[in-house]
Amino acid sequence: MNTKGMGIGQVFVFIVAAITFALIAIFGYNAVSDFLATGEDVEFTRFKLDIEQSVKQIYSEYGSVRKVKYRVPGSYTQICFVNLDANEGDMGRSPLPDGTPQTFGQELQRKDPLAYDIWETAQNEGGPGKPYDKVDQNVFLTPPAPVPIKVHHIELREYRGTVAEDDQGTDKPFLCQDIRQGSFSLFLEGKGRYTEISNVRAGE
């Protein structure tokens, strides 16, 4: 057993605990909590700007493809992108693993009820303009983000196989991605009028 390593680790934990106790004693618990929350707010704002800018920058670069890794602060577990202009006729079907039939709309409602509600609101809102223009959010985090995130016009493609299996992917009205250890990766492809977003397959 490496007792030296354990001793160093215990000293480090003690130092961190002592510093935290000192900060609380000097500034108060609420002040320290507010400071930590402010730091997370700054990190979230950076993530929000990063994803909005990266999607917007590439859309006009037709044929350009970039693999982008994003880091998300906090304890988020999932992110979903929704093509707000996709109507019910574009939804198609996405059977459950056991073969039970379901529409893409039902799948989105199961994965992220808030995303489904906002897509439905955009579709049903009257007046001129496309559904995209009628709501202020097309990116959804679980748990919900503190502020809405909206990226430039997008279309979405999901790959379920590996690179070796040569899966051609499926065009979908939404794409949900797991967030693991505070990060996730996507492919962005410029299409001239919009950005195509797809998930990263094993081996890529």
PETAPE-V109248 format. One record per residue. N is the residue number from 1. RES is the residue in three letters. PHI is phi in whole degrees, -180 to 180 (* if undefined). D_LAST is the distance of its C-alpha to the last C-alpha in Angstrom with 1 decimal. Layout:
n=N res=RES phi=PHI d_last=D_LAST
n=N res=RES phi=PHI d_last=D_LAST
This chain:
n=1 res=MET phi=* d_last=39.5
n=2 res=ASN phi=-87 d_last=38.6
n=3 res=THR phi=-69 d_last=41.3
n=4 res=LYS phi=-65 d_last=40.8
n=5 res=GLY phi=-63 d_last=37.2
n=6 res=MET phi=-63 d_last=38.5
n=7 res=GLY phi=-64 d_last=41.3
n=8 res=ILE phi=-63 d_last=39.1
n=9 res=GLY phi=-62 d_last=36.9
n=10 res=GLN phi=-67 d_last=40.0
n=11 res=VAL phi=-63 d_last=41.5
n=12 res=PHE phi=-62 d_last=38.4
n=13 res=VAL phi=-60 d_last=38.5
n=14 res=PHE phi=-63 d_last=42.2
n=15 res=ILE phi=-64 d_last=41.8
n=16 res=VAL phi=-61 d_last=39.2
n=17 res=ALA phi=-63 d_last=41.6
n=18 res=ALA phi=-66 d_last=44.5
n=19 res=ILE phi=-64 d_last=43.0
n=20 res=THR phi=-61 d_last=42.0
n=21 res=PHE phi=-62 d_last=45.5
n=22 res=ALA phi=-65 d_last=47.0
n=23 res=LEU phi=-63 d_last=45.1
n=24 res=ILE phi=-65 d_last=46.2
n=25 res=ALA phi=-65 d_last=49.7
n=26 res=ILE phi=-80 d_last=49.9
n=27 res=PHE phi=-102 d_last=48.1
n=28 res=GLY phi=94 d_last=48.1
n=29 res=TYR phi=-62 d_last=45.4
n=30 res=ASN phi=-63 d_last=44.9
n=31 res=ALA phi=-64 d_last=44.4
n=32 res=VAL phi=-66 d_last=41.8
n=33 res=SER phi=-62 d_last=40.0
n=34 res=ASP phi=-64 d_last=40.2
n=35 res=PHE phi=-63 d_last=38.8
n=36 res=LEU phi=-65 d_last=35.7
n=37 res=ALA phi=-64 d_last=35.3
n=38 res=THR phi=-63 d_last=35.7
n=39 res=GLY phi=-61 d_last=32.9
n=40 res=GLU phi=-69 d_last=30.5
n=41 res=ASP phi=-62 d_last=31.7
n=42 res=VAL phi=-63 d_last=30.9
n=43 res=GLU phi=-64 d_last=27.3
n=44 res=PHE phi=-67 d_last=27.0
n=45 res=THR phi=-60 d_last=28.4
n=46 res=ARG phi=-63 d_last=26.0
n=47 res=PHE phi=-63 d_last=23.0
n=48 res=LYS phi=-59 d_last=24.8
n=49 res=LEU phi=-65 d_last=25.4
n=50 res=ASP phi=-61 d_last=21.9
n=51 res=ILE phi=-73 d_last=20.3
n=52 res=GLU phi=-66 d_last=23.3
n=53 res=GLN phi=-71 d_last=23.3
n=54 res=SER phi=-65 d_last=19.6
n=55 res=VAL phi=-70 d_last=19.8
n=56 res=LYS phi=-73 d_last=23.2
n=57 res=GLN phi=-66 d_last=22.5
n=58 res=ILE phi=-93 d_last=19.9
n=59 res=TYR phi=-60 d_last=21.6
n=60 res=SER phi=-84 d_last=24.1
n=61 res=GLU phi=-91 d_last=21.7
n=62 res=TYR phi=-56 d_last=21.3
n=63 res=GLY phi=88 d_last=18.1
n=64 res=SER phi=-73 d_last=16.5
n=65 res=VAL phi=-128 d_last=12.9
n=66 res=ARG phi=-134 d_last=11.8
n=67 res=LYS phi=-96 d_last=9.2
n=68 res=VAL phi=-123 d_last=11.9
n=69 res=LYS phi=-105 d_last=12.5
n=70 res=TYR phi=-111 d_last=15.9
n=71 res=ARG phi=-112 d_last=18.5
n=72 res=VAL phi=-117 d_last=21.1
n=73 res=PRO phi=-75 d_last=24.5
n=74 res=GLY phi=82 d_last=26.5
n=75 res=SER phi=-112 d_last=25.8
n=76 res=TYR phi=-72 d_last=23.7
n=77 res=THR phi=-115 d_last=21.8
n=78 res=GLN phi=-154 d_last=20.4
n=79 res=ILE phi=-130 d_last=19.9
n=80 res=CYS phi=-125 d_last=20.7
n=81 res=PHE phi=-108 d_last=20.7
n=82 res=VAL phi=-128 d_last=23.5
n=83 res=ASN phi=-82 d_last=24.5
n=84 res=LEU phi=-65 d_last=28.2
n=85 res=ASP phi=-84 d_last=29.4
n=86 res=ALA phi=-73 d_last=28.1
n=87 res=ASN phi=-92 d_last=31.4
n=88 res=GLU phi=-58 d_last=32.2
n=89 res=GLY phi=-67 d_last=32.1
n=90 res=ASP phi=-84 d_last=28.5
n=91 res=MET phi=-67 d_last=27.6
n=92 res=GLY phi=65 d_last=27.4
n=93 res=ARG phi=-130 d_last=26.9
n=94 res=SER phi=-142 d_last=24.4
n=95 res=PRO phi=-59 d_last=26.0
n=96 res=LEU phi=-68 d_last=25.7
n=97 res=PRO phi=-54 d_last=24.3
n=98 res=ASP phi=-86 d_last=28.0
n=99 res=GLY phi=95 d_last=28.5
n=100 res=THR phi=-62 d_last=30.6
n=101 res=PRO phi=-70 d_last=30.4
n=102 res=GLN phi=-155 d_last=29.5
n=103 res=THR phi=-82 d_last=28.9
n=104 res=PHE phi=-60 d_last=26.0
n=105 res=GLY phi=-62 d_last=28.7
n=106 res=GLN phi=-67 d_last=29.6
n=107 res=GLU phi=-65 d_last=26.0
n=108 res=LEU phi=-64 d_last=25.8
n=109 res=GLN phi=-61 d_last=29.2
n=110 res=ARG phi=-72 d_last=28.2
n=111 res=LYS phi=-79 d_last=25.1
n=112 res=ASP phi=-153 d_last=26.7
n=113 res=PRO phi=-57 d_last=30.4
n=114 res=LEU phi=-64 d_last=30.8
n=115 res=ALA phi=-60 d_last=28.1
n=116 res=TYR phi=-64 d_last=29.8
n=117 res=ASP phi=-61 d_last=33.2
n=118 res=ILE phi=-72 d_last=32.3
n=119 res=TRP phi=-60 d_last=30.7
n=120 res=GLU phi=-64 d_last=33.9
n=121 res=THR phi=-62 d_last=36.1
n=122 res=ALA phi=-62 d_last=34.4
n=123 res=GLN phi=-70 d_last=35.1
n=124 res=ASN phi=-94 d_last=38.7
n=125 res=GLU phi=-67 d_last=39.8
n=126 res=GLY phi=-79 d_last=42.5
n=127 res=GLY phi=93 d_last=43.3
n=128 res=PRO phi=-72 d_last=41.7
n=129 res=GLY phi=96 d_last=38.2
n=130 res=LYS phi=-85 d_last=34.8
n=131 res=PRO phi=-53 d_last=33.6
n=132 res=TYR phi=-54 d_last=31.1
n=133 res=ASP phi=-81 d_last=34.1
n=134 res=LYS phi=-101 d_last=35.9
n=135 res=VAL phi=-134 d_last=34.0
n=136 res=ASP phi=-109 d_last=32.5
n=137 res=GLN phi=-153 d_last=29.3
n=138 res=ASN phi=-137 d_last=26.1
n=139 res=VAL phi=-126 d_last=23.8
n=140 res=PHE phi=-132 d_last=24.8
n=141 res=LEU phi=-106 d_last=24.2
n=142 res=THR phi=-120 d_last=25.4
n=143 res=PRO phi=-65 d_last=28.0
n=144 res=PRO phi=-57 d_last=29.1
n=145 res=ALA phi=-71 d_last=28.7
n=146 res=PRO phi=-70 d_last=32.0
n=147 res=VAL phi=-137 d_last=31.8
n=148 res=PRO phi=-66 d_last=30.3
n=149 res=ILE phi=-119 d_last=27.0
n=150 res=LYS phi=-135 d_last=26.8
n=151 res=VAL phi=-102 d_last=24.3
n=152 res=HIS phi=-59 d_last=25.0
n=153 res=HIS phi=-48 d_last=25.0
n=154 res=ILE phi=-134 d_last=21.7
n=155 res=GLU phi=-127 d_last=20.5
n=156 res=LEU phi=-131 d_last=17.8
n=157 res=ARG phi=-135 d_last=15.4
n=158 res=GLU phi=-113 d_last=14.0
n=159 res=TYR phi=-108 d_last=11.6
n=160 res=ARG phi=-109 d_last=12.8
n=161 res=GLY phi=-94 d_last=11.5
n=162 res=THR phi=-97 d_last=8.5
n=163 res=VAL phi=-60 d_last=7.0
n=164 res=ALA phi=-63 d_last=10.0
n=165 res=GLU phi=-81 d_last=12.3
n=166 res=ASP phi=55 d_last=11.9
n=167 res=ASP phi=-67 d_last=12.6
n=168 res=GLN phi=-83 d_last=14.1
n=169 res=GLY phi=82 d_last=14.2
n=170 res=THR phi=-127 d_last=17.5
n=171 res=ASP phi=-69 d_last=19.2
n=172 res=LYS phi=-133 d_last=20.6
n=173 res=PRO phi=-79 d_last=23.2
n=174 res=PHE phi=-153 d_last=21.2
n=175 res=LEU phi=-144 d_last=17.9
n=176 res=CYS phi=-110 d_last=18.2
n=177 res=GLN phi=-131 d_last=15.6
n=178 res=ASP phi=-71 d_last=16.5
n=179 res=ILE phi=-106 d_last=17.2
n=180 res=ARG phi=-118 d_last=16.9
n=181 res=GLN phi=52 d_last=19.0
n=182 res=GLY phi=78 d_last=19.5
n=183 res=SER phi=-151 d_last=16.1
n=184 res=PHE phi=-156 d_last=13.3
n=185 res=SER phi=-126 d_last=10.5
n=186 res=LEU phi=-142 d_last=10.5
n=187 res=PHE phi=-100 d_last=10.0
n=188 res=LEU phi=-115 d_last=13.5
n=189 res=GLU phi=-129 d_last=15.1
n=190 res=GLY phi=-73 d_last=18.7
n=191 res=LYS phi=-119 d_last=20.9
n=192 res=GLY phi=93 d_last=24.3
n=193 res=ARG phi=-106 d_last=25.9
n=194 res=TYR phi=-152 d_last=23.1
n=195 res=THR phi=-110 d_last=19.5
n=196 res=GLU phi=-91 d_last=17.0
n=197 res=ILE phi=-111 d_last=14.8
n=198 res=SER phi=-139 d_last=12.0
n=199 res=ASN phi=-78 d_last=10.0
n=200 res=VAL phi=-92 d_last=6.4
n=201 res=ARG phi=-87 d_last=5.7
n=202 res=ALA phi=-60 d_last=5.6
n=203 res=GLY phi=96 d_last=3.8
n=204 res=GLU phi=-99 d_last=0.0
